Amino acid sequence: MLLPYLCFGAALFALGLVGFVTRRNLIIIFLCTEMMFQGIVINLVAFGRYPLAGNAPILDGQVFALFLLVVAAAEAALALALVVLLFRHRPSLDANVWAELKER
């Protein structure tokens, strides 16, 4: 019963990756990054719950998932602060506008 969880996690990661590559709004880009993190967390917990070699379930997957959730929360806080700071400097959340600023 591991396969449905892995497929769901992979689909969530793929949707986040497609959104990250195709969107230009900074908030949507950060939300797609969070979606990719959640896909990874689902896979980590699934591997922790259903070990491959028939051994007893171990907590490694859950520990890594908890660590990744902490990293994702810190990333979301920093990203939101960065978006607010950038929006105050120039009232646009288009990533291309900020790429042009880098060229100057």
Secondary structure as UniProt FT lines:
FT   HELIX           3..22
FT   HELIX           26..49
FT   TURN            52..53
FT   HELIX           60..89
FT   HELIX           95..103
//
